[in-house]
């Protein structure tokens, strides 16, 4: 597996060009994705649970963008359903009965066998490994325990996740009990993906940057550390992405991942100086740059490559997911620019 530039970069090994992929690279900005959605009735969640269609949209960015890694098409909240929480998308995620009380936490089930709880996930991974073999490696993923808990307690997306913070500060013992359950479920879910054939694991902590560095260390980091330490990693690299973490990168590094994802609010070169040479980084183009004229996109690609200063252990990516209204031609151009400008 180490012959892939992407895997080599995850382990800080030399590469002949910088590998690149995009968070949310399979999605609404691609006409081909919209065509697949139109083929079958049902919701976004139905698509996530359909191995044939999910695999099809996962492969599309490999064919269209020429990116260096595929990521399974799914959602971070997929494994919460079998814990006993009904999930819907309207269009964002909504849990009808959020977790607020000790009785709610007690009622949560941690499935013994995640492959049986969400059978479509290993089926998608196995299908993708067959389709992608020899082309690019496959990234499996999940939400970090804190980010999953944010949605479970709030019941939906939020700017501040006040309900979760109310529990975190006001009833730390209940918060701890919830987080332990979520972390154990998450660990089983990600290990199931590895067993099914995922060649990398990315952990999304989209809301980890909503707390102060002190609270991150106290309320977030212990659970992510436990999750990463419990993964059956072997030669499987782990990427940890915390949106809004530029002021606490030393703490993020303590989680123990091989790669740290960076958003666009920090200079990549400064981040590398803080993190040192023993961990790879991924990022960190502002997704909105893909609305710019192509000469400007190339200029920004070159700036980030310059900030990395040819240090090993770099994966080019956006600082968050690609937005739905981006012109695919600009995404194609960006990927080509990374390959062209970084080739040895």
C-alpha positions in Angstrom: 0.0 0.0 0.0 2.9 2.4 0.6 3.4 2.9 -3.1 0.6 5.4 -3.1 1.8 9.0 -2.8 -1.1 9.7 -0.4 -0.1 7.0 2.0 3.6 7.9 1.8 2.8 11.5 2.7 0.7 10.4 5.7 3.8 8.8 7.1 6.1 11.7 6.2 7.9 9.7 3.5 9.2 11.3 0.3 6.8 11.6 -2.7 7.3 12.6 -6.3 4.5 15.1 -6.2 2.2 16.4 -3.5 -1.0 14.3 -3.2 -4.3 16.1 -3.1 -8.0 15.3 -2.4 -10.9 17.4 -1.3 -13.2 17.1 1.7 -16.7 16.5 0.4 -15.3 15.8 -3.0 -18.3 13.5 -3.8 -21.3 15.8 -3.7 -23.7 18.3 -5.0 -21.2 20.5 -7.0 -20.7 17.6 -9.5 -23.5 17.2 -12.1 -22.6 13.5 -12.2 -23.5 13.2 -8.5 -26.8 15.0 -9.0 -27.6 12.6 -11.9 -27.1 9.6 -9.5 -29.3 11.3 -6.9 -32.0 11.8 -9.6 -31.9 8.1 -10.6 -33.3 6.8 -7.4 -36.1 8.1 -5.2 -35.2 8.8 -1.6 -33.3 11.0 0.7 -29.6 11.8 1.2 -29.6 9.1 3.9 -31.1 6.6 1.5 -28.2 7.3 -0.8 -25.7 6.7 2.1 -27.4 3.3 2.7 -27.3 2.1 -1.0 -23.9 0.4 -1.5 -24.1 0.5 -5.3 -25.0 4.2 -5.6 -22.8 5.3 -2.7 -19.8 3.5 -4.3 -20.6 5.1 -7.6 -20.5 8.7 -6.3 -17.4 7.9 -4.2 -15.5 7.0 -7.4 -16.7 10.0 -9.5 -14.1 12.4 -8.1 -11.3 10.0 -9.0 -12.4 9.9 -12.6 -13.3 13.6 -12.9 -10.8 15.4 -10.7 -7.9 13.0 -10.7 -7.5 13.2 -7.0 -5.1 11.0 -5.1 -7.5 9.3 -2.7 -11.1 8.3 -2.5 -13.3 8.8 0.5 -16.3 6.6 1.2 -19.6 8.5 0.6 -21.4 8.5 3.9 -22.1 10.8 6.9 -20.5 11.1 10.3 -23.9 10.5 12.0 -24.5 7.2 10.3 -23.5 5.1 13.4 -25.7 7.1 15.8 -28.9 5.6 14.4 -28.3 2.1 15.8 -27.6 3.6 19.2 -31.4 4.3 19.3 -31.7 7.8 17.8 -33.8 8.4 14.7 -31.9 10.5 12.2 -33.4 12.6 9.4 -32.0 15.3 7.0 -34.3 18.3 6.4 -31.8 19.2 4.7 -29.4 19.3 7.7 -29.2 16.5 10.3 -32.0 16.3 12.8 -32.5 14.0 15.8 -36.1 14.0 16.9 -35.3 13.1 20.5 -32.0 14.6 21.5 -30.0 13.3 24.5 -30.6 15.6 27.5 -31.1 13.5 30.6 -29.5 10.6 32.4 -32.4 8.4 31.2 -31.6 9.4 27.6 -27.9 8.5 28.0 -28.8 5.2 29.7 -31.1 4.3 26.8 -28.3 4.6 24.3 -27.1 1.3 22.9 -23.5 0.5 21.9 -23.9 -2.2 19.3 -21.6 -5.2 19.8 -21.2 -5.7 16.1 -21.1 -2.5 14.0 -21.0 -4.5 10.7 -24.4 -5.9 11.6 -25.7 -2.5 12.9 -24.8 -0.6 9.7 -24.2 -3.4 7.1 -24.2 -1.1 4.2 -20.9 0.6 5.4 -18.7 -2.5 5.1 -20.5 -3.4 1.8 -19.6 0.1 0.4 -16.0 -0.2 1.5 -15.6 -3.7 0.0 -17.2 -2.6 -3.3 -14.9 0.4 -3.4 -11.8 -1.6 -2.7 -12.6 -3.8 -5.7 -13.3 -0.8 -8.0 -10.3 1.3 -6.9 -7.6 -1.4 -6.6 -4.3 -0.1 -8.0 -5.7 3.4 -8.6 -5.9 5.2 -5.3 -6.3 4.3 -1.6 -9.6 4.5 0.2 -10.3 6.7 3.2 -12.8 5.6 5.7 -14.0 8.1 8.3 -16.1 9.0 11.3 -16.9 11.9 13.5 -14.9 12.6 16.6 -16.7 11.8 19.9 -17.2 15.5 20.8 -18.6 16.4 17.4 -21.0 13.5 17.5 -22.1 14.4 21.0 -22.8 18.0 19.8 -25.4 16.8 17.4 -26.8 14.1 19.7 -27.4 16.6 22.6 -28.4 19.6 20.5 -30.6 17.5 18.1 -29.4 19.5 15.1 -26.8 21.8 13.8 -26.0 25.0 15.8 -23.7 27.9 16.0 -22.8 27.4 19.6 -24.2 24.0 20.6 -25.5 25.5 23.9 -27.3 22.4 25.0 -24.1 20.3 24.8 -22.1 23.0 26.6 -24.8 23.2 29.3 -24.4 19.5 30.0 -20.6 19.7 29.8 -20.3 22.5 32.4 -23.4 21.8 34.4 -23.4 18.0 34.7 -19.9 16.9 33.9 -20.6 13.3 35.2 -23.5 12.9 32.8 -21.3 14.4 30.0 -18.6 11.9 30.9 -21.0 9.0 30.7 -22.3 10.1 27.3 -18.8 10.6 25.9 -17.6 7.2 27.1 -20.6 5.5 25.3 -20.0 7.6 22.1 -16.3 6.9 22.1 -16.8 3.1 22.5 -19.3 3.1 19.6 -17.0 5.2 17.5 -14.1 2.9 18.2 -16.1 -0.1 17.1 -17.3 1.7 14.0 -13.9 2.8 12.8 -12.3 -0.6 13.5 -15.1 -2.2 11.5 -14.2 0.1 8.6 -10.5 -0.9 8.9 -11.5 -4.6 8.9 -13.7 -4.1 5.9 -10.7 -2.6 3.9 -10.4 1.1 4.6 -6.8 2.1 4.0 -6.8 5.4 6.0 -9.1 6.8 8.7 -10.1 10.4 8.9 -11.7 11.7 12.1 -13.8 14.8 11.7 -14.0 17.1 14.7 -15.9 19.9 13.0 -17.0 21.5 16.3 -13.9 20.8 18.4 -12.8 24.4 17.8 -15.9 25.8 19.5 -14.3 25.4 22.9 -11.3 27.1 24.5 -7.9 25.4 24.5 -8.4 24.7 28.2 -11.8 23.1 27.7 -10.5 21.2 24.6 -7.9 19.7 26.8 -10.4 18.8 29.5 -13.6 17.9 27.7 -12.5 16.9 24.1 -9.0 15.6 23.9 -9.2 12.6 26.4 -11.9 10.9 24.3 -10.2 11.5 20.9 -6.9 10.1 22.4 -8.8 7.0 23.6 -10.4 6.6 20.2 -7.1 6.8 18.2 -5.2 4.7 20.7 -7.8 2.0 20.4 -7.8 1.7 16.6 -6.4 -1.4 15.0 -4.1 0.7 13.0 -1.3 -1.6 11.7 -0.1 0.4 8.7 -3.3 2.4 8.5 -2.7 6.2 8.8 -5.1 8.3 10.9 -6.0 11.9 10.0 -7.5 14.2 12.7 -9.2 17.3 11.5 -10.4 19.9 14.1 -11.9 22.9 12.5 -10.9 26.1 14.3 -7.9 24.6 16.0 -5.1 27.0 15.0 -4.7 28.3 18.5 -4.2 24.8 20.1 -2.3 22.7 17.6 0.0 21.3 20.3 -3.1 19.9 22.0 -4.5 18.5 18.8 -1.1 16.7 18.2 -1.5 15.0 21.6 -4.5 13.1 20.2 -1.9 10.8 18.4 -2.9 11.0 14.8 -0.4 10.6 11.9 -1.8 13.6 10.0 -3.3 16.8 11.4 -5.9 18.5 9.2 -5.7 22.3 9.1 -8.4 24.9 8.2 -7.5 28.1 6.4 -7.3 30.3 9.5 -3.6 29.5 10.1 -0.5 29.8 7.9 0.5 26.3 6.9 4.2 27.0 7.4 3.6 28.4 11.0 1.5 25.3 11.7 4.3 23.0 10.6 6.8 24.9 12.8 4.5 24.4 15.8 3.8 20.7 15.1 7.4 19.7 14.2 8.6 17.2 11.6 7.2 14.0 13.1 3.6 14.5 12.0 2.1 15.2 8.6 -0.4 17.9 7.8 -3.3 18.2 5.5 -4.8 21.4 4.1 -5.5 24.2 3.9 -6.9 26.2 0.9 -9.9 28.4 1.8 -12.8 26.6 -0.1 -14.1 30.0 -1.3 -10.9 30.4 -3.4 -12.5 28.0 -5.8 -14.9 30.8 -6.8 -11.9 32.8 -8.0 -10.5 33.1 -11.5 -8.1 30.2 -12.3 -4.9 32.4 -12.3 -5.8 33.3 -8.7 -6.5 29.7 -7.7 -3.0 28.8 -9.1 -1.5 31.7 -7.2 -3.0 30.4 -3.9 -2.0 26.8 -4.6 1.6 28.0 -5.1 1.4 30.1 -1.9 0.5 27.0 0.2 3.1 24.9 -1.5 5.6 27.6 -0.7 4.5 27.7 2.9 5.1 24.0 3.2 8.6 24.6 1.9 9.0 21.1 0.3 8.8 19.4 3.7 7.7 15.8 3.6 4.4 14.8 5.1 2.1 17.2 3.3 -1.3 16.4 1.7 -3.0 19.3 -0.2 -6.7 19.7 0.7 -9.2 22.4 1.3 -9.5 23.9 4.8 -13.1 22.5 5.0 -15.5 20.8 2.5 -16.0 22.0 -1.0 -19.1 24.1 -1.4 -22.0 23.0 -3.5 -22.0 25.9 -6.0 -18.4 25.7 -7.0 -17.7 25.2 -10.7 -16.2 21.7 -11.1 -13.8 23.1 -13.7 -12.2 25.1 -11.0 -11.8 22.0 -8.8 -10.2 20.1 -11.7 -7.9 23.0 -12.3 -6.9 23.2 -8.6 -6.0 19.5 -8.5 -4.0 19.8 -11.7 -2.2 22.9 -10.4 -1.1 21.0 -7.2 0.2 18.1 -9.3 1.9 20.3 -11.8 3.5 22.8 -9.4 4.8 20.2 -7.0 6.1 17.5 -9.3 9.7 16.7 -8.6 
